Amino acid sequence: MPSLDTGAPASSGASQPSFPTTPSTPSPSGAAVRRRVNVALFALGLATFALLFSTQALLPALSADFAVTPDSASWTISAATIGLAVCVLPLSMLSERFGRRQVMTVSVAVAVGVGLLQPLAPDLGWLVALRAVQGAAIAGIPASATAYLSEELPRGALVGAIGLFVAGNSVGGMSGRILTGWVAEGYGWRGALLAVGALALLCAAAFRLLLPKAHGFTPAPLDPRTLVRTVRAHLADPLLCRLYAIGLLFMAVFGAVYTVIGFRLVAEPFGLSQGLVGSVFVIYLVGTFSSAAAGRLVGRLGRRGALYLAIGATAAGLLLTLAADLVTVLAGLVLVTAGFFAGHATASAAVSRTVTHGRAQASALYQMAYYAGSSLGGTLGALAYHAGGWPATVTLALAALCGAGGITLYATRRALTERRLAAA
């Protein structure tokens, strides 16, 4: 059985799409066309991830306005990520039939439309329902974006284009949280969600105006039976299942920390304003560098070594956040963020390089596990905080890291056993 250390370089980024490998005829490859594609996909990534996590910095305000507990407010995040996790696989099928450009256009249009309706939500139940629909719509974008790039750009331009799309994801997730935090101070959470919706609308319009028509796409018939066989084969692969579990557990930690941290920072002894809490999410920029460094870590330490380092850094960061000093807490969040993105980049890259067929479905399954982890971590982390405060949330996150470490240790022992048998 193969180990986690496959020897392939890690990729980087927030959402980590894999590179499709189906040969295609690229569209005209002039520099102007490539620039249009790059800017269009950057705008798309910014719009969708600003929308997806738009309520995360607003959870204390939502909890106070609706008079609900933190775990109830956290469902505005969990509902969106559950919707994405459930729909990413079927929407990947629709993009094979109807085209990447069409699916991305409809997805972002629905997501923006729902986003502009959210400020009108009369109660938390309506807001959660709208967030679930929005997450389901967003699922069509990671299912289609990298496939579009692989079909429309020459191979030499593909890595840079996907890197810009991933950067748009990261910048969108960060800017949406910061924007909502500061707007909420003057105009409340409804004004904050309206601001994010307006930003996403501008980005979606830029995406549609700039993205060239597809030239390399060939429609494929919908074949659910083939999809089921491919998915079943992936889920029967022990290595892939381990990688999916690691992605889920890492994201559970990250979801728990960033869902709950706002509640901790607005409370004593910190007492930060809503705007300052939103600004804390600028720490996300650390993830851009740590995910990019994951490839070098894997080259030096191997995949399992990189995962051990990521787990250790995340655990150390969690322990630092227990301090009552703001600088120490922020340093802990930097370590948690760096460790998470490095671990996520390592695991997701291993998925795309491990499979020999059905790469799009393997990547979609990883994204399902990843966003299921976000939903699980956000909800359980908020429940733990309501029951026992920040130490309870940290304990839950450390338990998830122990699970990821146990899976990696199992792979290490398995690899050592195989080497001894080969030597004998």
C-alpha positions in Angstrom: 0.0 0.0 0.0 1.4 3.4 -0.9 2.3 5.8 1.9 1.5 9.5 2.2 5.0 10.4 0.9 4.5 10.2 -2.9 7.4 12.4 -3.7 5.3 15.0 -5.7 5.7 18.7 -5.2 2.9 20.4 -3.2 0.8 23.1 -4.8 -0.3 26.2 -3.0 -3.4 28.3 -2.4 -6.6 28.6 -0.4 -8.9 26.2 -2.1 -6.2 24.1 -3.9 -7.9 22.9 -7.1 -6.0 20.2 -8.9 -4.7 20.5 -12.5 -6.9 18.7 -15.0 -4.9 16.6 -17.3 -7.3 15.9 -20.2 -5.8 17.0 -23.4 -7.6 19.8 -25.2 -7.1 22.3 -28.0 -6.2 25.7 -26.4 -7.7 28.9 -27.6 -5.7 31.7 -29.1 -2.7 32.2 -26.7 -1.9 35.8 -27.2 -0.7 37.8 -24.2 -3.8 40.0 -24.2 -6.1 37.0 -24.1 -4.1 35.4 -21.3 -4.3 38.7 -19.3 -8.1 38.8 -19.8 -8.4 35.2 -18.6 -6.2 35.8 -15.6 -8.0 39.0 -14.4 -11.4 37.4 -15.0 -10.6 34.3 -12.9 -9.0 36.5 -10.2 -12.2 38.6 -10.0 -14.3 35.4 -9.9 -12.3 34.0 -7.0 -12.4 37.2 -5.1 -16.2 37.5 -5.5 -17.1 34.0 -4.5 -14.8 33.6 -1.5 -15.8 37.1 -0.2 -19.4 35.8 -0.3 -18.7 32.4 1.1 -17.2 33.6 4.4 -18.9 37.0 4.6 -20.6 36.3 7.9 -17.6 34.9 9.8 -16.4 38.3 11.1 -20.0 39.2 11.9 -20.8 36.3 14.2 -20.7 38.3 17.4 -23.0 41.0 15.9 -25.4 38.3 14.6 -25.4 36.5 17.9 -26.3 39.8 19.7 -28.9 41.0 17.2 -30.8 37.8 17.0 -30.2 36.9 20.7 -28.8 33.5 20.0 -25.8 31.5 21.2 -22.5 31.4 19.3 -23.2 27.9 18.0 -26.5 29.1 16.5 -24.9 32.1 14.8 -22.1 29.8 13.4 -24.7 28.1 11.2 -24.5 31.0 8.9 -21.0 29.7 8.0 -21.7 26.0 8.3 -24.8 26.1 6.1 -22.8 27.8 3.2 -19.9 25.3 3.4 -22.3 22.3 3.7 -24.1 23.5 0.6 -20.8 23.8 -1.3 -19.6 20.4 -0.1 -22.9 18.6 -1.2 -23.1 20.3 -4.6 -19.5 20.4 -5.8 -19.6 16.8 -7.3 -22.9 17.1 -9.2 -22.0 20.5 -10.5 -18.7 19.2 -11.8 -20.8 16.8 -14.0 -22.9 19.7 -15.3 -19.8 21.6 -16.3 -18.8 18.6 -18.4 -22.1 18.8 -20.3 -23.0 22.5 -20.5 -19.6 24.1 -20.4 -17.3 25.7 -17.8 -18.0 29.3 -18.8 -21.8 28.8 -18.6 -21.7 27.0 -15.2 -19.4 29.6 -13.7 -21.6 32.4 -15.0 -24.8 31.0 -13.6 -23.1 30.0 -10.3 -21.7 33.5 -9.6 -24.9 35.2 -10.7 -27.0 33.1 -8.3 -24.5 33.5 -5.5 -24.4 37.3 -5.9 -28.2 37.5 -6.2 -28.6 35.6 -3.0 -26.0 37.7 -1.3 -27.9 40.9 -2.1 -31.0 39.3 -0.5 -29.3 38.4 2.7 -29.5 41.8 4.3 -33.3 41.5 4.1 -33.4 38.3 6.1 -36.0 38.8 8.9 -34.5 36.2 11.2 -31.6 33.8 11.6 -33.5 30.9 10.1 -34.0 32.8 6.8 -30.4 33.9 6.8 -29.1 30.4 7.3 -31.3 29.1 4.5 -30.1 31.8 2.1 -26.5 31.0 3.1 -27.0 27.3 2.2 -28.4 28.3 -1.2 -25.4 30.6 -1.8 -22.9 27.9 -0.9 -24.6 25.4 -3.3 -24.3 28.0 -6.1 -20.7 28.7 -5.3 -20.0 25.0 -5.7 -20.1 25.3 -9.5 -17.0 27.5 -9.5 -14.2 25.3 -8.2 -15.8 22.5 -10.3 -15.3 24.5 -13.5 -12.6 27.1 -13.1 -9.4 25.0 -13.4 -11.0 22.9 -16.2 -11.7 26.1 -18.1 -8.1 27.2 -17.7 -6.6 23.9 -18.8 -8.8 23.9 -21.9 -8.3 27.5 -23.0 -4.7 28.3 -22.1 -1.4 26.9 -23.3 0.3 24.6 -20.9 3.1 27.0 -20.1 0.6 29.6 -18.9 -1.6 27.2 -16.8 0.3 27.2 -13.5 0.4 31.0 -13.3 -3.3 31.3 -14.2 -4.3 28.8 -11.5 -2.1 30.6 -9.1 -3.9 33.9 -9.7 -7.3 32.2 -9.3 -6.1 30.7 -6.0 -4.8 34.2 -5.0 -8.3 35.6 -5.8 -9.8 33.0 -3.4 -7.4 34.0 -0.6 -7.7 37.7 -1.1 -11.5 37.4 -1.4 -11.8 35.4 1.8 -9.7 37.9 3.6 -11.1 41.1 2.2 -14.7 40.0 2.7 -14.1 39.5 6.4 -12.2 42.8 6.8 -14.8 44.7 4.8 -17.7 43.3 6.8 -16.0 44.0 10.1 -15.5 47.7 9.5 -18.8 48.4 7.7 -20.6 46.7 10.5 -19.3 49.3 13.0 -21.2 52.1 11.3 -24.1 50.3 9.5 -24.6 47.0 11.3 -24.4 43.5 9.9 -27.0 44.1 7.2 -25.0 47.0 5.8 -21.9 44.9 5.9 -23.5 42.1 3.9 -24.8 44.6 1.4 -21.3 46.0 1.0 -19.9 42.5 0.3 -22.7 41.8 -2.1 -22.0 45.0 -4.0 -18.3 44.2 -4.2 -19.1 40.7 -5.5 -21.5 42.2 -8.1 -18.7 44.4 -9.5 -16.3 41.4 -9.5 -18.8 39.2 -11.2 -19.5 41.8 -13.9 -15.8 42.1 -14.5 -15.5 38.3 -14.8 -18.3 38.1 -17.4 -17.0 41.0 -19.5 -13.4 39.8 -19.5 -13.7 36.1 -19.8 -13.3 35.0 -23.5 -15.6 32.5 -25.1 -14.5 28.9 -24.8 -12.8 27.3 -27.7 -11.3 24.2 -26.2 -14.4 22.7 -24.6 -16.0 19.6 -25.9 -19.4 18.6 -24.4 -19.6 15.2 -22.8 -22.9 13.3 -22.1 -24.1 13.0 -18.5 -23.3 9.5 -17.2 -24.2 9.2 -13.5 -23.2 5.5 -13.5 -19.6 6.2 -14.6 -19.4 8.9 -11.9 -20.6 6.5 -9.3 -18.0 3.9 -10.3 -15.2 6.5 -10.3 -16.2 7.8 -6.9 -16.6 4.3 -5.4 -13.1 3.4 -6.7 -11.6 6.5 -5.0 -13.3 5.9 -1.7 -12.0 2.3 -1.8 -8.4 3.6 -2.0 -7.0 3.7 1.6 -4.4 6.4 0.7 -7.0 8.7 -0.7 -9.2 8.2 2.3 -6.4 9.1 4.6 -5.7 12.3 2.6 -9.4 13.2 2.7 -9.5 12.7 6.4 -6.4 14.8 6.9 -7.9 17.6 4.9 -11.1 17.4 6.9 -9.3 17.5 10.2 -7.1 20.4 9.3 -10.1 22.4 8.1 -12.0 21.5 11.2 -9.3 23.1 13.3 -9.2 26.2 11.1 -13.0 26.5 11.0 -13.2 26.2 14.8 -10.6 28.8 15.4 -11.7 31.4 13.0 -15.4 30.9 13.7 -15.0 31.5 17.4 -12.0 33.9 17.6 -14.3 36.9 17.1 -16.3 36.1 20.2 -13.1 35.8 22.2 -11.6 39.1 21.0 -14.7 41.2 21.5 -15.0 39.9 25.1 -12.7 40.8 28.0 -9.8 41.1 28.5 -9.4 42.3 24.9 -12.6 44.2 24.2 -11.9 44.8 20.5 -14.3 46.6 18.2 -16.1 44.8 15.4 -13.8 46.6 12.9 -10.6 45.5 14.7 -11.9 41.9 14.9 -12.4 42.0 11.1 -8.9 43.3 10.6 -7.5 40.2 12.4 -8.2 38.3 9.2 -5.3 40.0 7.5 -3.4 37.2 9.1 -4.7 35.1 6.2 -1.9 36.5 4.1 0.5 34.3 6.1 -1.3 31.3 4.4 -0.3 32.6 1.0 3.4 32.3 1.9 3.1 29.0 3.9 1.2 27.2 1.2 3.8 28.4 -1.4 6.5 27.1 0.9 4.9 23.7 1.2 6.5 22.4 -2.0 10.0 23.2 -0.6 9.1 21.6 2.7 8.0 18.4 0.9 11.3 18.4 -1.1 13.3 18.6 2.1 11.2 16.6 4.6 9.0 14.4 2.4 5.2 14.6 2.6 4.9 13.0 6.0 7.6 15.3 7.4 5.8 18.3 6.0 2.6 17.2 7.6 4.3 16.6 11.0 5.7 20.1 10.8 2.3 21.6 9.9 0.6 19.7 12.7 3.3 20.9 15.2 3.1 24.5 14.1 -0.7 24.5 14.3 -0.7 22.9 17.8 1.9 25.4 19.1 -0.2 28.2 17.8 -3.3 26.9 19.5 -1.5 26.8 22.8 -0.3 30.4 22.4 -3.9 31.6 21.8 -4.7 30.6 25.4 -2.7 33.6 26.7 -4.4 36.7 28.0 -2.0 38.9 26.0 -3.3 40.2 22.6 0.2 40.1 21.0 0.7 36.5 22.0 -2.8 35.5 20.8 -2.1 37.1 17.4 1.2 35.3 17.2 -0.6 32.1 17.9 -3.1 32.8 15.1 -0.2 33.4 12.7 1.2 29.9 13.6 -2.3 28.3 13.3 -2.8 29.9 9.9 0.7 29.0 8.6 0.4 25.4 9.8 -3.1 24.9 8.4 -2.3 26.2 4.9 0.9 24.2 4.7 -0.9 21.0 5.8 -3.8 21.7 3.4 -1.5 22.3 0.5 0.5 19.1 1.1 -2.6 16.9 1.5 -4.5 18.3 -1.5 -1.5 18.1 -3.8 -1.0 14.5 -2.8 -4.6 13.8 -3.9 -4.1 15.2 -7.4 -0.8 13.3 -7.9 -1.9 10.0 -6.4 -4.8 9.2 -8.7 -4.3 7.8 -12.2 -7.9 8.3 -13.4 -10.9 10.5 -12.4 -8.7 13.3 -11.2 -11.6 15.8 -11.2 -13.7 13.5 -9.1 -10.8 12.9 -6.7 -10.3 16.6 -6.3 -14.1 17.2 -5.8 -14.1 14.5 -3.1 -11.2 16.3 -1.3 -13.1 19.6 -1.5 -16.2 17.8 -0.1 -14.2 16.6 2.9 -12.5 20.0 3.2 -15.7 22.0 3.4 -17.4 19.3 5.6 -14.5 19.8 8.0 -15.2 23.6 7.9 -18.8 23.0 8.8 -18.0 20.5 11.5 -15.3 22.6 13.0 -17.2 25.8 13.0 -20.3 24.3 14.6 -18.5 22.1 17.2 -16.0 24.9 18.0 -18.8 27.3 18.7 -20.6 24.7 20.8 -17.4 24.1 22.8 -17.0 27.8 23.3 -20.5 28.2 24.6 -20.0 25.3 27.0 -16.5 26.0 28.2 -15.0 29.1 26.7 -12.0 29.4 24.5 -10.0 26.6 26.3 -12.7 24.2 25.3 -12.5 25.3 21.7 -8.7 24.8 21.8 -9.1 21.4 23.3 -11.4 20.4 20.5 -9.0 21.7 17.9 -6.1 19.8 19.5 -8.1 16.6 19.4 -8.6 17.0 15.7 -4.9 17.6 15.2 -4.2 14.4 17.2 -6.4 12.6 14.7 -4.4 14.1 11.8 -1.1 13.2 13.5 -2.4 9.6 14.2 -3.2 9.1 10.5 0.2 10.4 9.5 2.0 8.2 12.0 0.1 5.2 10.7 1.3 6.0 7.2 4.9 6.4 8.5 4.9 3.0 10.3 3.3 1.4 7.2 6.1 2.9 5.0 8.8 1.7 7.4 7.3 -1.8 7.4 7.2 -1.9 3.6 10.9 -0.8 3.4 12.0 -3.5 5.9 10.1 -6.2 3.9 11.6 -4.9 0.7 15.1 -5.0 2.2 14.5 -8.6 3.5 
